Amino acid sequence: MPQLKDKVGRFAATGRSCQNWKQDQELVISLLNKIAISDGGAETTLKPQMVVTGHASDSLYNSILYFQKKNFPGTPDGYIRPGGPTFTRLVDLATKAAARPPPPKGQWDGIATPSVDAALRRGLLDDSKLDYAEVVDIIRATVTDGMVTAFKLDDLTTIANTSRTLSPTSKKLITLFVGDEKKKWLGVGPYDLNSDQKKLAAEMVCDFLKNTRTTFFPKLDPHRVGIGILRRIAKPSLIDQDQASMCGPSALMFSYASDKPGQYARFAIDLYQKGQANLGRLLIKPGKDVKSYTPPYSLDHVDWLTCASIRDSENWFLDFDDTGRISDVAGITLPSEMEQWFRKAGYQDVREETNLKFSKGIDSVNEANALLASGYRVCLFISANMIEYDDQSDEGSVLTRHWVVLRDRIQVSSGNVTTTIFTWGKGDYAIPHPGKGGAQKPLSIGDFLMNYYGYIAAKA
């Protein structure tokens, strides 16, 4: 039996890499590549030339997690130790795979994941054709276990490219679901649905896709809306206002989709099908301008549906600035509005500590940090200047007020500030933000406070 010198992978509890000797990684990759995806292996998808001593790549780490999830009950630990159960199982399955004769060739040989294969066979059972409802059920099958891997996305792509009976609508639905987020070298796809709430929300979305009805938003594509909801359940940081003045609603929707995925899905579906919906105790009833608007391609239909409808609850219609900068003062979400939105949406102990005209001090920063550490959802009210490389140290105006969601503690070290926020479709937006080519410059505490106007915090 081959042996490892030391541990390979990462500690899932901390994200820290193990020893990861180059030869050890190459051995693990070789074993995983010999094992079928249906058995938890990588089936030739891992690339040994990417190995770096001391660091397990994302693709190797995620393949180890996938293998452990398939072969062992409980929570995967993310690493393989010499002579341990994961390594023993790897060798056993790789040895059996090498001795197994190749299966007979057929049209669907490329389908490797059991969930997709089973749903495909069910769809073909009655008439050897896949109709739209059966395609939705195939997508449903991929999300039922809580993780849509790159292997499943590859299988869906195979179906879209191989089936001779798919309608253009069905093929479009698969293409939207697979999306351009699929990165083979990461080993997993964009859909992480590992919670009961997310799984129930995903079921709700699949029912919506299967039974789309008349909408009050005729310019919005129901397939883009449905897949958009599904993606945001899995990854709320995809919510993106684009160039619209919707930072307040976007911060609220990011929080809501993160904390209440089922209610987020129900809210979006009701809006599309009924023209109005409840966000907790907040009735959102957009006007005809919002309902009849055609968003630009860069703005996802579901983000227009939800965020523009919330913004329009104050009887205000959004315009896009052709220059690419947010400039409509009417689009600013006032702190009092944000506070009421969070309160009526069902959040508890909502705290509003902001000022529209005058910046806040370090005591307010410390309070925001303490609330974040206590499990509160914290939205910062800042000048958008602060999060752009070119003008991060410039003083903003009322026109540049911007809502972001705090994702990590605001660190102050040697007179400079660093933190991570959600904004503009990114859940890990670094402050200070690198410029073109990765250039970085520090953000002083003085410049940060000059453009910091407080926070709103709420408990889910």
URTA-V149579 format. One record per helix or strand. SS is the DSSP state (@ for helix, = for strand). FROM is the first residue (numbers start at 1). TO is the last residue. Records with the same first field share a line. If there is no record, write none. Layout:
BEGIN
SS: FROM-TO, FROM-TO
END
This chain:
BEGIN
=: 8-10, 17-17, 52-52, 55-55, 79-80, 147-149, 188-192, 277-279, 282-284, 348-354, 377-383, 401-406, 411-413, 416-423, 426-431, 443-444, 452-459
@: 22-34, 37-39, 48-50, 58-71, 85-99, 114-125, 132-143, 150-162, 168-178, 184-186, 196-210, 222-234, 236-238, 247-259, 261-274, 288-291, 301-314, 329-331, 335-344, 362-373, 384-387, 398-400, 436-438, 445-450
END
